[in-house]
Structures are given as C-alpha cells and as structure tokens.
Amino acid sequence: MSMLKICGQELELDLFDADTMEVYEKSMDKVVKRAEETKKHTELSNADGIREMCGIVKDFFDEVFGGGTAEKLFKGKNNLAICMDAFGIVSSEAGKMKGQVNAITNKYNMNRAQRRQEGKKNKHGKNGAVVTPIGNASGRDNS
C-alpha cells in the first residue's frame, strides 16, 4: 500500500488488494480508449481538447479513489499540466507496485527448470541424503 501526495491531498493506493487492482486496471483501459477517441476528434479546439483530457483524468481519479476525489484535487479547474502530473504520479507508483507484486509471486513460484533441479536433488531421499550401510555386504563386521 502506498500513500500518494497529489495536489496537496493524500491518497491511498493499494494494488496488492485484488479488488483495487481490478478497478485500477479497468480505469486505465478506459483512459487509453477515451484518449484514443479524443485524438480522432480533430475538429476540437485546443481548449476543448484540454477539457476532454482533463475530464478523462478526473473520471479516472473518481473511479479509482472514490467519487469527489477529482474535485478535491483539481477544484474544478481544467489545467492539463496539473491533471497529467497527477495522473503520472499514480501511473508511476502503480508500475512500482506491479513490479513488487511480480517479485512476490515469482519468489514463491519456481519455474519448471527449478522444480526439475529440486526433484533431482531429492531423488535419493529427503533433501538428497543417501543412506549407506555400515560394514560389508554380508552384514558382518570385519574389524
């Protein structure tokens, strides 16, 4: 879990939680799709394009962090630099957290080659220990 400071507000992002990760991923997909659609609207003025992009970012914040978050952060303004910086902070932190998730899962999931190697080590008994008899083959002690 991470605490992010964005536009003077602290937001909690816990992508180790499956439900939060699901909301985040769906919201990111929406951002990508809507941004691609906005690029197709070449008839938009620059100001309208900025409003559209800020709206996409604001919707993302409300979906991921709860309704009203965008208003708290951006106070009704449509400043592209501020919106994109805020979005960048979340995206960057999410990238770090996804890396941590992968590291955790990889730590406990051996790949096939590792499992085969472990199997070879344990072939002769637990932890590779080999039991050897004391004395000769006849069972008599020749000492």
N, C-alpha and C positions, 0 to 999 in steps of 0.2 A: 504494500500500500504506500502511496506517495501523497504528500501534501504539496500542492502546487500554489504558488502565489501569482495570481494573474489580475492585472488592473487593480491592485491593492486588496484583492479578495483571496481568501484561502479556499481552495477546492480540494476535495479528497478523490483520488483516483486509485481504485483497487482492481487491477486487471488480473490478479490472482484469483478473484472470485468469478466463477463461470458466468453468472447472470450479468455482471458488469461487463465482462469481456464480450458477451453476446450483444449487448446494447451498443457498446463501443464499435464493434465490427460492422453491425448493421448501419449505424450512423455514418461511419466512414464510407461505406458503399454508397449511401445516399449523397454524401458530399461530392464524391467523384462523379456520380451520374449527373447530378444537378449542375456541377461546374462545367461538364462537357456540354450539356444542353445550353448553358448560358453563352458559351463560346460560339455556338451556332447562330445566336441572335445578333448578327452584325448590325442590325438596324438600331440597336440600343445606343443611346448616347453614353459617353464615358460616365457621367453621373449615375445614370440608370444601371449601368454595368456594375459600378461600385456598390450601389444599393442592393443589387441582386446578390453579389458575392458576400456582402456583409450579412444579408438575410440567411444565406446558406450556413454561414459560420454561426450565427445566432441560434438557428434551429438545432445545429449540432450540439451547442452548449446546453440548450434546454433539454434535449433528448438524453444526453449523457449524464448531466449533473442535476437535472430536475428543472421543472418549469420555473421561470422567473430568473434563472441564472444569467441569461443574456442581458436582461435589463439591469441587474446589479452590476455586471461587468462593464457594459458599454453605455449605460444611461441614455438609451435612445439614439445615440449617435451612430452614424454610418461612416466611420473612419476606416478605410481599407487597411492602412498600416497597422492600426491597433488590433483590428479583428484578425488579421493574418498572423501577427506576432503572437496573439493569444492562442490561436489555433496551432501555431508552430510549437509552442511550449507543450501543449497536450500531446501532439504527434511525436515529438522528441522523447518525452517521458514514456509514452506508450511503447516506442521502439525499444527503449532500455528495458522496460518491464517484460516485453515479449522475449527479449534475449535471456532474461533471468528465468522465465518460465521454461524456455527451451533447455537451459543449462540444468535446471532442476529435473526435468523429465529425462534428459539424456544421462544424467548421473545415475539414475536408478533403472534405466533400460539398457541392458547390454545389447550390442548388435550381434548378429549371427556368428561372426568370427570370434568374438569374445566368448560367447556361450560354448562354441566348439572347443576353444582352448581350455576353458574351465572344465569341460567334460573330459578332455584328455588328462588333465591334472588329476582328476578324481577317478580315473579308470581303475586303479588298483586298490580302491578302498577310499574311505573318507579322507579328504584333504591330501590325497596322494601317498598316504602311509602304506608301506608294504610290510607284511608280516613275514618274518624269516624264522625258520625253526632253529632251535639251539641243538647242537650235537650233529651226528651224522644221519644218513638216510635210514639206517636200521633202528634208530631211536636209542641206541646205546651210547653211553658216554665213553669215549676212548681216552680219557685222561688218566 
